[in-house]
Structure formats: structure tokens, C-alpha cells
Amino acid sequence: MLQHGRIVEEGRSTDVCDRPRHAYTRRLVAAAPVPDPVAQRERRLQRLAVEAVF
């Protein structure tokens, strides 16, 4: 995963997407839309929680 041209996280795509370690990657994963409205609401709440840390 790149942020401002620097590698901030690397690994297998399943590992990076399912268990992101870097805050930037966590924010990107949390911002991705999902088709289920209930799951989307949960993801939005997770994203807001992650953003509150910064």
C-alpha cells in the first residue's frame, strides 16, 4: 500500500485487506462500500472510529 509515494504496508492482498496493520490502510478498507446496508452502516461506524483516533 502506498501513501504519498511511500510504501506503508505490503503483503498478500488477503492479509492486507483482512488484517491491515497501518492506519492509512485501515482507513482505506473501512471506506470501501459494501452492498449490504447493514454491513455498510457497520463499516461507516468503524471508519469514523478509526478517523477519531487521528
N, C-alpha and C positions, 0 to 999 in steps of 0.2 A: 504494500500500500504506500502510495506517495503522498506527501503533504509538502507543498511549496518546493517540489523538485527533490525532496529528500525521502529516502526510504524510512518509513516509521514502523512498518510491520511486514513480515514476509513469512511464507509457509504455504502449506497446501490450502487450496481455496476453501475446502470444508472446514479446516481448522480456523482460518482467518474469519470466515463468515459466522461460524457457530460459536466460536470462543475468542472473540477479538480481545487482544491484550492492551492495545494502545487506545487512548481516549478518542483520538480522531477516527479510528476505525469503528469504535463503538458508536460514535455519533452517526457515521455514515450508515451502518447497518440498521440502527434504530430509525433512521429517516426513510428507509426504503418502504414503499407502500405494499400492503398485502390485500388480497381480495376480500377477506372476511372482515366485516365491520367491527365485530367484537375484538378480533385479534388486532385490527388496526388501532383501535382505541387503546389497547394494552401497550402496543408499540409506541404510540404517541406519548403515553404516560411515562414509559421507560426513557424515551428521548428527552422529555422535559426534566426527568430526574438526573440524567447524565449532564444535561446542559446547566442545571442548577449548581453543579459542582464547579463549573468554570465561571 
